[in-house]
Amino acid sequence: MGDRTRGDMKRHLASLLFAVTAATGGTALAQLADAALVNLVSGDVSYVPQAGTPGKVRPFMKLREGDRINVAAGGQVRFVFFESARQELWTGPASFRAGKAVAEPISGKAADTTNLPAGVWQRTARIPELIQYAKLGGGQLRGGVARQRKVSLDQQATLAQARAGYEKMRRDMPANDITPELYLYAALYEFLVYDEMKIVVAEMRRKRPDDEDAKALDAWLASRMSR
């Protein structure tokens, strides 16, 4: 094999390696990690992802690292970062980019921030899963028969902490915000305390009569309790 042939092969292999690397990089870009969970949206709030189609920000959607969020005048968006449990509330006009654990300001007024306790955040993170399952008409997320259980003493202590967290969230959040109820619902779901879940869902419906997520949870709970 001559030197020219070997040179051509080296150039071909180098080109192939570059193409594979570029393709891998493109895949990584398209699979950017989820960074935060939106728990409140009002007014006109939109997002522009690094890869994919722009759209409107919706309650309980996940923001990905690198997403640019635009909040129009009069709009608000609130979300919590998975890694840091940091909650940020942005009021428009403003724009920012979602980072891994904190948002990077682009324009407008700085966000109001707070750090959520780990227990509050972990349960809040389950809300999209519970809502989706209710809309699909599922039974229980982790197998078994979805029947109301008798709560043990240890579980009663856990729920007492959850109720205390719920009351604090109610004091700290807007009167029409159903995030506190969704948090307590998630805590009660862990032990299938349907009777109290019914009261919590009724409060959601009172606050937001037209909220589709609250309607789905109400319908799902009614189907469980009728069995």
N, C-alpha and C positions, 0 to 999 in steps of 0.2 A: 504494500500500500504506500503510495507516494505521499510526500509532505502536503501537497495541495489537498489530496483526499482527506488526510487526517485533519487538516485545518477546516475543511468544509464540515466534517462531522462534529468537530468541537463547536463550531458556530451554530450548527443545528441543535446540539444538545443545550447550548447556552440559551438559544431562543425558546426551546421547549421549557426549560427551567423557569425562564421569565414568565412565560404564559401561565404555567401552573401556579407560580407565586402570585401573579396578578389575580387569577381566578380565586385562589384561596383567600386573598385579601378582600376580594369583593364579597365572598360568602361571609366572612367575619363581619364586614360592615353591615350586611343585611341582617345579621343575627346579633345586633347590639343588645346588651343586657337590659332588662327592665330595671329602672332606677327608682321609681316612685309611684304611689297610688293616689289618684285624685279622689278627694272626698267632698268637694264642694265646687260647684260652677254656677255662676250667674252672669247674665249678659253674653256678649260676644267674645268668646275665647277660642282661638284656633291654634293648631300646631303644624309645624313643618318638620318632618323627619329627615334624617340624613339619607335615608333610603326608603323609598315608598311614596305614597300619595298623601298630600296635606289633607287636613280635615278639621272638624270641630271637636274640641275637647268635651268629653262627656263625663258625668259622675261615675266614679269607680273604674275608669279606664286607667291603664298603666302608662306612665311616661317612660321613654327609653333615653338612655344616656345620649346626649347630642341633639335631642329634639329642641327645636326653637318654639317657644310659646309666645303668642301675641295676645295681649289682653286689651280690648278696646276700651275707650272711655266709659266709665260706669260699670264695667265688668269686674268680676272677681274670680280667682281660682285658688283653691287650697289643696295641698297635697302633702304626703309624708314620704320621706325617703326610706327605702328598705334597709339600707346599710346603717344609717345614723339615727333613725327614728326621729329625725328633725322634721317638724311641720312648718310649712311656709304658706303665708297668705299674701297673694299679690293683687293689688288693686290697679285697674287701668286708668289712664293709658300707660302701658308698660310692656316690656318684652324681656325675655331671659332665655337662657339655654339650660336644659337639665343636665346636671353633672352626675357624678356617681353618688355623692352624699350631700350635695348642696347645689343650689341653682346659681348660675353665673349671670349677673345682671347685664343687660344690653342697653336698656333705656327705661326711663320712668322712675317712680318712687321705689325705694328699697322695700323688701318684703317684711311683714311682721312674722317673727319666728318664735317657735317654742319647741322644746324637746319632750316627746311623749314617753311615759313610762313603758318599759318593755312589754308588760302584760297587756296594756291598752293597745299598743301597736300590733302585737302578734294576733290579737283577735280581730282588729280592724282589717288586717291583711287578708283574713278569710272571707270577708264580706262578698267580694265578687264571685267566689266559688259557691257560696250559699245561695246567692241570688240566681246564678246561672242554673244551679241544680233545681231550685224551685221552679224556674221557668220551663225546665225540661220535664217537670213532674216526677222527679226522682224520689226514691225512698229515703235511704240513709247513705251518707257519703262514704262510710267505711264498712259497709256490709252489715249483716245482721238484720233483725226486725226493728223497725223504727217505732218502738213503743215507749211510752213515758216510764221513767225509772224512778225508784226510790233513792233519794240523794243521801249519801253517807255523811258522817260528821265532817270529814276532811273536805268533801265536796261542798258542804254547806259553808265552810270557811272560805273556800275559793270563790263561791258565788257572792258571799258577803263583801269580799274585796271588789268584785266586779260591780256590784251595786253601788258601792262607794265611789268607784271610778266613774260610773254612769252619772251620778248626781253632780260630781265635779264638772264633767263634760257639759251637762245641761246648763250649769251656771256660767261656764266660760264661752259657750257657743251661742249663735243666734237662735232666737225662739223657734224659728221654723226649720232648723237644721235637724235632720233625722239621724245624723251620724251617731249621737249618743245611744239612740234606740237600736241602731244596727249593731253597735258594739255589744250592748247587753244581750241582744238576740243571739249573737255569736257565742257569748259565754254560756247562755242558757242552753243552746243547742248541744254543747259538749256533753251535757247530762240529760238531754231530752226533757227538759222541764216545760212541757207543753202549756200547762195552765198559765204560767207566768209569761211565756212567750206570746200567748194570745193577748195579754194585757199590753205587752210592749208593741206588738204589731198594731193594736188598736190606737195607740198613741201616735205611731207613724202615720196612720191613715188620717188621724185628726189633724196633724200638722201639715200633711201633704196629701189631700184627698185624691189628687189626680196622678200621683207618683206611680209609675208602672212597676217599679221594683217592689214597693210596698204592697201593691195589689198582688203581685206574684207570690210574695211571702205569705200573705193572708190566705190566698187560695191553697197553697201547699199545706199550710198549717191546718186549715179546715179539713183537708182530705186526710191528714194523719190522725186528727182527733176523732174522725168519724169511724175509724176502723175498730 
